[in-house]
């Protein structure tokens, strides 16, 4: 079976692309591989994110594969490269999937007010006190919470002063992990995996069941995804919920864990977002949630609810301003472009070349 037979296909020309130029874009992605090594456990251990002992791996990892990916227009595959069914780590792409789960909680009435302090409905000690007690769902989803504490053996201080530009280039960020005075929740933006994991745990508390079960039942099965994917946490993140021993999953692979998935399943999730939460006539996510997810954070306009936005075309200048992205370290991207009806999934591209790839795709459009 062809690697993309699980998804509908259409010839590039019929989808409004110059076939040769689109093929060149795919070849560009295939031949511009991430500088990350294949052994991802060794990559993490090599102080990619921070030096020892804070970089201790506490969740599963797996070696990565070759660059691969696919481009959809109108929900149909117009180009693909590499093994799009290889299951690999996705790192912080998982954060955007947590946003999808938050949308389900919002639809179910488990979150009724995004500006309500989380501690009013999640009473597990994680949101006690005047500082953490003021943190809302919106703060967590926009990474402006300034949550303080230690979770599953990792302190939030590990990711203070985190600078993504240097991290994605493969070097530890300057001053990362040093003490930094906390600001009031909602007034300071910081990309912090411990805080995202605290959001994941809060969602687990609200659903009262493992998040991968909810994701499979409410999202992956309805969109026709495979059963090849899995979502992992840490060896330290097991707890009892409603009489069950369950694992709180992580929002990335920073210390191992996260979502292990292939490009075709990722493309389906991207298409669901492009469809504004609907799939084959079935409403899976509120359309309003898609709109909320894409609203720019007031103090970080290129960030929404755990999705990267292209506000003012600052994030990826070659893409439309309406574009938004699920982004994971090492060269993992889902690019969603509502303006041109495009979804593209890229695995293990050199992150420095993503904008060039986008430019090639845009140049291939004929209509």
Secondary structure as GFF3:
##gff-version 3
##sequence-region A 1 367
A	DSSP	three_ten_helix	13	15	.	.	.	ID=ss1
A	DSSP	alpha_helix	19	31	.	.	.	ID=ss2
A	DSSP	alpha_helix	40	45	.	.	.	ID=ss3
A	DSSP	beta_strand	68	73	.	.	.	ID=ss4
A	DSSP	beta_strand	76	81	.	.	.	ID=ss5
A	DSSP	beta_strand	88	89	.	.	.	ID=ss6
A	DSSP	alpha_helix	93	107	.	.	.	ID=ss7
A	DSSP	three_ten_helix	118	120	.	.	.	ID=ss8
A	DSSP	three_ten_helix	132	134	.	.	.	ID=ss9
A	DSSP	alpha_helix	137	142	.	.	.	ID=ss10
A	DSSP	beta_strand	150	151	.	.	.	ID=ss11
A	DSSP	beta_strand	154	155	.	.	.	ID=ss12
A	DSSP	three_ten_helix	156	159	.	.	.	ID=ss13
A	DSSP	alpha_helix	164	168	.	.	.	ID=ss14
A	DSSP	alpha_helix	193	207	.	.	.	ID=ss15
A	DSSP	alpha_helix	211	215	.	.	.	ID=ss16
A	DSSP	pi_helix	216	220	.	.	.	ID=ss17
A	DSSP	beta_strand	230	241	.	.	.	ID=ss18
A	DSSP	beta_strand	244	249	.	.	.	ID=ss19
A	DSSP	beta_strand	258	261	.	.	.	ID=ss20
A	DSSP	alpha_helix	263	274	.	.	.	ID=ss21
A	DSSP	beta_strand	278	279	.	.	.	ID=ss22
A	DSSP	beta_strand	282	283	.	.	.	ID=ss23
A	DSSP	alpha_helix	287	293	.	.	.	ID=ss24
A	DSSP	beta_strand	308	309	.	.	.	ID=ss25
A	DSSP	three_ten_helix	311	313	.	.	.	ID=ss26
A	DSSP	beta_strand	324	328	.	.	.	ID=ss27
A	DSSP	beta_strand	332	337	.	.	.	ID=ss28
A	DSSP	beta_strand	342	347	.	.	.	ID=ss29
A	DSSP	three_ten_helix	351	353	.	.	.	ID=ss30
A	DSSP	alpha_helix	354	364	.	.	.	ID=ss31
###
